[in-house]
């Protein structure tokens, strides 16, 4: 078999992999949907009677949406990424996986396709559909707006219930869009590098690494600024936008490094 990249062979591998991982993905989606529904259902049931009489309550009923969407989404990515190459840790299954007639690059691209594009797209679509259903249901209760008169005499209408995609996002949120890709690279690497308990070992390694990095960073900053006098000079990093831009750039570089290391580890993988 030629190790040169072949697009048709990649498409065939993607179709073949769906047969192997499709059921797992569907089960994961069902579990995630159940978690979404549980949060929405609990929030509504706890305030069911008040929602009918006080439209202002609607503003706080679904306040959990943004933390749930972001944190559960990152956790979902790590689980999917860590499980994709987990069979390589078992000798009998590893032989079968390594004997699949496809190059290592095609296998890695197939992994990225399922763990990044398919997983993130399915997660976002599912969350928006669940949110659309529950918010539409709440809007059926009656009015979800309140009218207030300001001291100036101006009349202002406040909307207490909006769809998730209409919520105002944090101004610097887009500088963190690399996080799913970074976590994907880290946990893909862990699923190939470790023989068993890939998720736990990768998570522990990542936590230890982050802790060491943060402690080192704080120590170096303290060491370099101790017994010094701060001057009120204009500095590039005094603007928080520039700090987030640097953070984003470093995140992109780290994401590419971990994805590259995962690919190299896959190329070296033997039974």
Rosetta blueprint (number, residue, H / E / L):
1 X L
2 X L
3 X L
4 X L
5 X L
6 X L
7 X H
8 X H
9 X H
10 X H
11 X H
12 X H
13 X H
14 X H
15 X H
16 X H
17 X H
18 X H
19 X H
20 X H
21 X H
22 X H
23 X H
24 X H
25 X H
26 X H
27 X H
28 X H
29 X H
30 X H
31 X H
32 X H
33 X H
34 X H
35 X H
36 X H
37 X H
38 X H
39 X H
40 X H
41 X H
42 X H
43 X H
44 X H
45 X H
46 X H
47 X L
48 X H
49 X H
50 X H
51 X H
52 X H
53 X H
54 X L
55 X H
56 X H
57 X H
58 X H
59 X H
60 X H
61 X H
62 X L
63 X L
64 X L
65 X H
66 X H
67 X H
68 X H
69 X H
70 X H
71 X H
72 X H
73 X H
74 X H
75 X H
76 X H
77 X H
78 X H
79 X H
80 X H
81 X H
82 X H
83 X H
84 X H
85 X L
86 X H
87 X H
88 X H
89 X H
90 X L
91 X H
92 X H
93 X H
94 X H
95 X H
96 X H
97 X H
98 X H
99 X L
100 X L
101 X L
102 X L
103 X L
104 X H
105 X H
106 X H
107 X H
108 X H
109 X H
110 X H
111 X H
112 X H
113 X H
114 X H
115 X H
116 X H
117 X H
118 X H
119 X H
120 X H
121 X H
122 X H
123 X H
124 X H
125 X H
126 X H
127 X H
128 X H
129 X H
130 X H
131 X H
132 X H
133 X H
134 X H
135 X H
136 X H
137 X H
138 X H
139 X H
140 X L
141 X L
142 X L
143 X L
144 X L
145 X E
146 X E
147 X E
148 X E
149 X E
150 X L
151 X L
152 X L
153 X L
154 X L
155 X E
156 X E
157 X E
158 X E
159 X E
160 X L
161 X L
162 X L
163 X L
164 X H
165 X H
166 X H
167 X L
168 X L
169 X L
170 X L
171 X L
172 X L
173 X H
174 X H
175 X H
176 X H
177 X L
178 X L
179 X H
180 X H
181 X H
182 X H
183 X H
184 X H
185 X H
186 X H
187 X H
188 X H
189 X H
190 X H
191 X H
192 X H
193 X H
194 X L
195 X L
196 X L
197 X L
198 X H
199 X H
200 X H
201 X H
202 X H
203 X H
204 X H
205 X H
206 X H
207 X H
208 X H
209 X H
210 X H
211 X H
212 X H
213 X H
214 X H
215 X H
216 X H
217 X H
218 X H
219 X H
220 X H
221 X H
222 X H
223 X H
224 X H
225 X H
226 X L
227 X L
228 X L
229 X L
230 X L
231 X L
232 X L
233 X L
234 X L
235 X L
236 X H
237 X H
238 X H
239 X L
240 X H
241 X H
242 X H
243 X H
244 X H
245 X H
246 X H
247 X H
248 X H
249 X H
250 X H
251 X H
252 X H
253 X H
254 X H
255 X H
256 X H
257 X H
258 X H
259 X H
260 X H
261 X H
262 X H
263 X H
264 X H
265 X H
266 X H
267 X H
268 X H
269 X L
270 X L
271 X L
